[in-house]
Each structure stands twice: as structure tokens, then as C-alpha cells.
Amino acid sequence: MPATPALPALPALPASIDETAARLLALDYVPERALATTVFLALKLQRPLFLEGEPGTGKTEIAKTLAAMLGRPLIRLQCHEGLDLAGAAYEWNYARQMLEIRLAESAGPGRAALADALFSDRFLIRRALLQAIDPAQPVPPVLLIDELDRADEPFEAFLLEVLSDFQITIPEYGTVKALHPPIVVLTSNRTREIHDAVKRRCLYHWVGFPDAAREAEILARRVPGAPALLSAEIVAFVQQLRGLELYKRPGIAETIEWARALMQLDALVLDPQTINDTLGVLLKYQDDIARVQGSEAARLLAQVRSTALG
């Protein structure tokens, strides 16, 4: 058996949890200790990482950060309703196959030779999953399977072979297996439960909303030009906002976007009018906006100010 080709020179995997956290932090991703631990173990054990949690809490961002941190290409499979094997893994180029058959009819090759030719590399269209485990890949990528809960439940069965053995079996072609396993990150916003068979093959972590201190650090790194008082009030207001009964609570992504929007308005501190005018940056449902606008926004801001004074 030929030796497995060596990997090209790449940044080394982190040697400890502390190093994992430090290298993520160097790329402005502020992890909690438990997440840094799970990422470290997923890299060391070569296990897929399954991240579940509210939208906008940094699940997708961790895959992007890992790709940058480790010098790997990022391959993203965005899940959606109706996603199937043809859209996620591979399909045959039927138009080119039909053309090949027409050409072969005039040339007259044997049927077996034609069948072999039709199901060869040049007719195989590689989608995200097959690209990620393609042994021809010079560098094993980071494979992001994003928002798995948006896909139909039967699609999860297609993933089991990839998650367990980093391979895909194509009936007409054979088994394609990665020479070096990709780093796999799956995310879910938990709009439905993901099957236990998928979770068993992964290391699991729930990505929750950050506490005030971590959110302030994230904001300082992602919006470094924001005035200190404005940033403090933004974080305190969003933390209060998440305590309300809302259809969709704002995530850290919305906090960052709100800070950037307020800077465009030259805001130095929060005021009731500006909050009311920009709630559409934080909240994405009209019922939530109506719940907060006016007296509730003023009450939350007053609470923020009284807490700061206290």
C-alpha cells in the first residue's frame, strides 16, 4: 500500500485549551472556556463539532475563524428545505453523458467501455460534501454544514457516512475517502431536533448568549471605534432586552450591527428617540418592535442608567 502523502506546511493545531482560546482571540473571536475546550478536543480527536444555539451567537463564525486560524480553505454547505444528495454531495452531468452517448453511437465502442466512460471523473459534479473529502484536495478544508435544522430530516442520513468515516459511497463510481480528514463544523438554530445518530458522531456544544463582560469584549474587538460609554450602554440595553418575552431575542451579531449603525448616526450615548428609530437593526419581527417601542424602551434605558449609577 502506498504511503499517505504528507500534508503541506500548515499552522500547527493548538497544543492546549489555553492556546486554542488565545489563537481564537487573536482573530477577534472571544470564546468561553467550555467552547475553547470543545474546539480543542474536536481538533485533537478529529471529530465533527456540532454547535447548537440561538441565531446570531457566533456558531457560523467559529468555522470561519478556524479556517483562518489553521490556514485551511472553507467549504460551506448552506442547508435548506429540499436539500438532497445531488445538491449537497454529488450528481452526474446528465447533459454531457447524453452527448457522449450520441457521439458513441456513431463511433460504435463496446457497451461496457461506454458505461465505464459515462461514470468517470469527467462527468462527476462535486458538491460541498464530496469536495471536502476529495483525496485530490492539497489541504484538508474546514467543512461548514450550516443550519442543519433547515434541511429535511431524511437528509441527515446522507451525512452519517461522512461524519463517521469521512467518505462517500457512489454506487456507479465507488467510495471516495479523504486522505486527511477535514475539520467539520455543523450548526443548528434548533428550529427542530437533530437526530441522535448525527449528534453521536460529533462533539456537542450549546452556544448561548454571552454575559455582559464577554459581550463588551466582543464589541470592543468588532467595533473598536465605538465610544466607551456608548458601547457600555449598548451592551447593558441588549442584556436587558434579552430578558423580555420576545419572539426572537437579539444575538451578538445584532449587537455588533446596532453599534455600527449608531456610530453612523454619530451617537455618543443612547437616547429614547434613537433607540425607537433603530430597533429594526436589533429586532426582526414587528411584534417584537411594537412590544419594545416607546415606554418599554424608555424604561429599559432608565434601568441601564440607574444600574450604571449604582
Secondary structure by P-SEA (a helix, b strand, c coil): ccccccccccccccccaaaaaaaaaaacccccaaaaaaaaaaaaacbbbbbbccccccaaaaaaaaaaaabbbbbbbbccccccccccbbbcaaaaaaaaaaaaaaacccaaaaaaaaaccccccccaaaaaacccccccccccccccccccaaaaaaacccccccccccccccbbbbccccbbbbbbcccccccaaaaaacbbbbbccccaaaaaaaaaaacccccaaaaaaaaaaaaaaaaccccccccaaaaaaaaaaaaaaccccccaaaaaaccccccccaaaaaacccaaaaaaaaaaaaaaac
